[in-house]
Amino acid sequence: MGFKMGIVGLPNVGKSTLFNALTKTAAAQAANFPFCTIEPNVGDVAVPDSRLDQLADIAGSKAIIPARMTFVDIAGLVKGASKGEGLGNQFLANIRETDAIAQVLRCFEDDDITHVDGRIDPIADAETIETELMLADLESIEKRRANLVRKLKGNDKEAQQQDRLLAEAQKVLEDGKPARLVEVSDEDAKAWKMLQLLTTKPVLYVCNVDEGSAATGNAFSEKVAKMAEEQGAATVVISAQIEEEISQLDAEEAEMFLSEMGLEEAGLDRLIRAGYELLNLETYFTVGPKEARAWTIRKGTAAPQAAGVIHGDFERGFIRAETIAFPDFVACKGETGAKEAGKMRVEGKSYVVKDGDVLHFLFNA
């Protein structure tokens, strides 16, 4: 299981440059004019995880298969998008299909790259995007509630639940706040998710800074960090230009380049980890001589459902999971050593998988 994150922002903030770096391709046309990304570009990228290399080395695995993430480079938004301005309708349709939003904010000055509003203000940019999404949600809610009137007269319970949730979202949105602030009970969680409101999606603010600010950030990114803290949101400082340069280098050259820039790791690695945290995701592993593989699950996933990520038959016929914690697998130099040291556990259906678990599932076909 992976997830789909939309790269969103106003024109000329570095969205396509960031996407190019993520997918190590120049497929997205990065140019100094609005709407250069006419169709959403979609790219699957490997999730960097040094633990996977360690496991493969210990087990002598012939293949290494990392977890995957999907990024979508979405056309630039402008004021009035909720009313169809620019590429508004297309923008809103594309973002609705994502699980989360990486909101790229311009935190650099460059006279050669124009800003659609003629000024550098990442906070105002974020407010423009949020406002357009809220307006689109309000319009959607009004239409849906109008369409529910007949079913409500017939006391349809599903329609009553949907209308109640839509009304709660509408109240929050009319107060100028995103629908993600609505407190939803476990009983309503599934129905709430089915509403697919744009402002319920978790947001990660990506501060695109100049090369000289990549390691420490700057005054613009500090303002974004303060805003994110007030919202309980996450933020990442990154130089899209640096990341694109790094993406064209081999591993050794990239390491030297990062060192020269005073960076401990690529910003994209931090971006991906922040995305994982944003969506409450974690990783477990399957390891053998054929392959070492990483699998993505939601935190709190029980063993049978974790097995189902590999194949539905694994979940339906689940018997038990042989489990070794990652540190134990490494310390005991593999499965055999872990067994001999008593570090392999046999877990049943109620076991909640932990990040880094090395698992082997037994099931009835």
C-alpha positions in Angstrom: 0.0 0.0 0.0 1.3 3.4 -0.9 -0.4 6.8 -1.1 -0.9 9.6 -3.5 0.3 13.1 -2.6 -0.7 16.0 -4.8 2.0 18.7 -5.3 0.0 21.9 -5.2 0.8 25.6 -5.4 0.5 28.8 -7.3 2.2 29.1 -10.7 6.0 29.6 -10.6 6.7 28.3 -7.0 8.8 25.3 -8.1 6.2 22.5 -8.2 7.4 21.0 -11.5 11.1 21.4 -10.5 10.3 19.5 -7.3 8.4 16.8 -9.2 11.3 16.4 -11.6 13.6 15.8 -8.7 11.2 13.3 -7.1 10.9 11.2 -10.2 14.4 11.9 -11.6 12.9 13.0 -14.9 12.4 16.1 -16.8 8.9 15.0 -18.0 7.2 17.9 -16.3 7.8 21.0 -18.2 9.3 23.5 -15.7 9.0 27.0 -17.3 8.5 30.5 -16.3 4.9 31.0 -17.1 1.6 30.0 -15.5 -0.1 26.6 -16.4 3.1 25.1 -18.0 1.9 21.8 -16.4 -1.3 21.4 -18.3 -2.0 17.7 -17.5 -1.2 16.3 -14.1 2.1 14.4 -14.1 2.1 11.2 -12.1 5.3 9.5 -10.8 6.0 6.6 -8.6 9.1 7.0 -6.5 10.9 4.6 -4.1 10.7 5.3 -0.4 14.3 5.5 0.9 14.9 3.2 3.8 18.4 2.2 4.8 17.0 -0.7 6.9 16.0 -2.5 3.7 19.6 -2.6 2.5 20.8 -3.9 5.9 18.2 -6.7 5.8 19.1 -7.7 2.2 22.8 -7.8 3.0 22.2 -10.1 6.0 19.8 -12.4 4.2 21.8 -12.4 0.9 18.7 -11.3 -1.0 19.0 -11.2 -4.7 16.5 -8.3 -5.1 15.6 -5.3 -3.1 12.1 -3.9 -3.5 11.4 -0.7 -1.7 8.0 0.7 -0.8 6.5 3.1 -3.4 4.9 6.5 -3.2 2.9 8.3 -5.9 3.3 12.0 -6.5 1.0 14.1 -8.7 2.2 17.4 -10.1 -1.0 19.4 -10.4 -1.5 22.5 -12.6 -0.9 25.9 -10.8 -3.9 27.4 -9.0 -5.0 31.0 -9.2 -7.6 33.1 -7.4 -11.0 32.1 -8.7 -10.2 28.5 -9.3 -13.3 27.4 -7.3 -15.3 29.3 -10.0 -13.4 27.8 -12.9 -10.8 30.5 -13.3 -7.5 29.4 -15.0 -7.5 25.7 -14.8 -9.7 25.7 -11.8 -12.1 22.9 -12.5 -9.3 20.5 -13.6 -7.2 21.5 -10.6 -10.0 20.7 -8.2 -10.8 17.4 -9.9 -7.2 16.3 -9.8 -6.6 17.2 -6.1 -9.8 15.4 -5.1 -8.2 12.1 -6.1 -5.1 12.5 -3.8 -4.7 11.4 -0.2 -2.8 14.4 1.0 -1.6 17.8 -0.2 2.1 19.0 -0.4 1.5 22.7 -0.6 4.6 24.2 -2.2 5.2 27.8 -1.1 7.7 30.2 -2.7 10.2 31.2 -0.1 12.8 32.7 -2.3 13.4 35.9 -4.2 14.4 35.9 -7.9 13.8 38.7 -10.3 14.0 36.4 -13.2 11.0 34.3 -12.0 7.8 36.2 -11.9 5.2 35.7 -9.2 1.6 35.6 -10.4 0.6 38.2 -7.8 3.8 40.3 -8.2 5.0 39.7 -4.6 6.7 37.1 -2.5 4.4 36.2 0.5 4.2 32.5 1.2 1.5 33.0 3.9 -0.7 34.9 1.5 -0.1 32.1 -1.1 -1.2 29.5 1.4 -4.3 31.5 2.2 -5.2 31.8 -1.5 -5.0 28.0 -2.0 -6.9 27.3 1.2 -9.6 29.8 0.4 -10.2 28.3 -3.1 -10.4 24.8 -1.7 -12.9 26.0 1.0 -15.0 27.8 -1.5 -15.1 24.7 -3.7 -16.1 22.6 -0.7 -18.9 25.0 0.2 -20.3 24.9 -3.3 -20.1 21.1 -3.4 -21.9 20.8 0.0 -24.7 23.1 -1.0 -25.4 21.0 -4.1 -25.2 17.7 -2.2 -27.6 18.8 0.5 -30.1 20.0 -2.0 -30.0 16.6 -3.7 -30.6 14.9 -0.4 -34.0 16.6 0.3 -36.1 13.8 -1.2 -34.3 11.0 0.7 -34.5 13.0 3.9 -38.3 13.2 3.6 -38.3 9.4 3.3 -36.3 9.1 6.6 -33.4 7.5 4.8 -30.8 6.9 7.6 -27.8 7.0 5.3 -29.0 10.3 3.9 -29.6 11.7 7.4 -26.0 10.8 8.4 -24.6 12.3 5.2 -26.6 15.5 5.6 -25.6 15.8 9.3 -21.9 15.5 8.4 -22.3 18.0 5.5 -24.0 20.5 7.8 -21.1 20.2 10.3 -18.6 20.8 7.6 -20.6 23.7 6.2 -20.7 25.4 9.6 -16.9 25.2 10.0 -16.2 26.3 6.4 -18.6 29.3 6.7 -16.5 30.3 9.8 -13.5 30.5 7.4 -11.9 27.2 8.6 -11.0 24.0 6.7 -13.3 20.9 7.1 -10.4 18.9 8.6 -11.1 20.7 11.9 -14.4 18.9 12.2 -14.3 16.3 15.0 -15.6 13.1 13.6 -16.6 10.0 15.7 -15.4 6.5 14.8 -19.0 5.7 13.9 -19.0 8.5 11.3 -15.4 8.0 10.0 -16.2 6.0 7.0 -19.1 8.2 5.8 -17.0 11.3 6.4 -14.2 10.0 4.2 -16.7 9.2 1.5 -17.7 12.9 1.3 -14.2 13.5 -0.3 -14.1 17.2 0.7 -11.0 18.9 -0.4 -10.2 20.6 2.9 -10.3 17.4 4.9 -7.0 16.3 3.3 -4.0 16.6 5.5 -1.5 19.3 4.4 2.3 19.4 4.4 3.8 22.9 3.7 6.9 22.6 1.5 9.0 25.8 1.8 11.0 26.1 -1.5 14.0 28.2 -0.5 17.1 29.5 -2.4 20.2 27.3 -2.4 21.9 29.3 0.3 19.0 28.7 2.7 18.6 25.0 2.1 20.4 24.0 5.4 18.9 26.6 7.7 15.8 28.1 6.1 15.2 31.8 5.9 12.8 34.5 7.1 10.1 33.3 4.7 10.2 29.7 5.8 10.2 30.8 9.5 6.9 32.5 8.9 5.5 29.3 7.3 6.8 27.2 10.2 5.0 29.5 12.7 1.7 29.3 10.6 2.0 25.5 10.4 2.6 25.2 14.2 -0.6 27.2 14.9 -2.5 24.9 12.6 -1.0 21.7 13.9 0.4 21.1 10.4 3.8 19.9 9.2 6.5 21.8 7.3 9.6 20.9 5.3 12.3 23.2 4.1 13.7 22.2 0.7 15.5 23.8 -2.3 13.8 22.3 -5.3 16.7 23.5 -7.5 19.3 21.7 -5.4 17.1 18.5 -5.3 16.9 18.6 -9.1 20.7 18.9 -9.4 21.2 16.0 -6.9 18.7 13.8 -8.8 21.1 13.8 -11.8 24.1 12.6 -9.8 25.1 9.1 -8.8 25.1 8.2 -5.1 28.8 9.1 -4.4 28.5 12.4 -6.3 25.3 13.2 -4.5 26.8 12.6 -1.1 29.8 14.9 -1.9 27.4 17.6 -3.2 25.2 17.4 0.0 28.3 17.7 2.2 29.5 20.7 0.3 26.1 22.4 0.8 26.2 21.6 4.5 23.3 19.2 4.2 23.1 15.8 6.0 20.6 14.3 3.6 18.6 15.1 0.6 15.5 17.2 1.2 13.4 14.7 -0.7 14.1 12.1 1.9 12.8 14.4 4.6 9.8 15.2 2.4 8.9 11.6 2.0 9.3 10.9 5.7 7.1 13.9 6.5 4.5 12.5 4.1 4.6 9.1 5.8 4.1 10.8 9.2 1.3 13.0 7.8 -0.7 10.0 6.6 0.1 7.9 9.7 2.0 5.3 7.7 4.7 2.8 8.7 6.8 0.0 7.1 7.2 -3.7 7.7 9.5 -6.1 5.8 9.6 -9.6 4.3 13.0 -11.0 3.8 14.5 -14.1 2.1 17.2 -15.2 -0.3 14.9 -14.2 -3.3 14.1 -10.7 -2.2 14.0 -8.2 0.6 10.8 -6.1 0.4 9.2 -3.2 2.2 5.5 -2.9 2.6 3.5 0.2 3.7 0.6 0.0 6.2 -1.3 2.4 8.4 -0.1 2.6 12.0 -2.3 0.4 14.1 -2.9 -2.2 11.4 -3.5 -5.8 12.8 -1.4 -8.7 11.4 -4.2 -10.2 9.1 -4.8 -6.8 7.4 -1.0 -6.3 7.1 -0.8 -9.7 5.4 -3.6 -8.6 3.1 -1.4 -5.9 1.6 0.7 -8.7 0.1 -2.3 -10.7 -1.2 -6.0 -11.0 -0.2 -5.6 -14.8 0.4 -3.0 -14.0 3.1 -5.6 -12.1 5.0 -8.6 -14.4 4.4 -6.6 -17.6 5.4 -4.4 -15.9 8.1 -3.2 -18.4 10.8 -0.3 -16.6 12.5 2.7 -14.3 11.9 6.3 -15.1 12.8 7.7 -11.8 13.9 11.2 -10.5 14.4 11.9 -6.8 15.4 14.3 -5.1 13.0 17.0 -4.5 15.7 16.8 -8.2 16.7 17.1 -9.4 13.1 20.3 -7.3 12.7 21.8 -8.1 16.1 21.2 -11.8 15.6 22.5 -11.7 12.0 19.3 -13.0 10.5 16.3 -15.3 11.0 18.2 -18.4 12.2 20.1 -16.4 14.8 16.9 -14.7 16.0 15.2 -18.1 16.4 18.1 -19.5 18.4 18.2 -16.4 20.6 14.5 -16.6 21.3 13.8 -13.3 19.5 11.2 -14.7 17.0 7.7 -14.4 18.3 4.5 -16.1 17.1 1.7 -13.6 16.9 -2.0 -14.1 16.2 -4.9 -12.1 14.7 -4.9 -9.4 17.3 -1.3 -8.5 17.0 -0.7 -4.9 15.9 2.2 -4.7 13.5 5.0 -2.4 14.5 7.3 -0.3 12.3 10.3 -2.3 11.2 8.9 -5.7 12.0 10.3 -8.5 9.8 7.3 -10.8 9.2 6.6 -14.3 7.8 2.9 -15.1 7.4 1.4 -18.6 7.6 -2.1 -19.0 6.1 -4.6 -21.5 4.7 -4.9 -21.3 0.9 
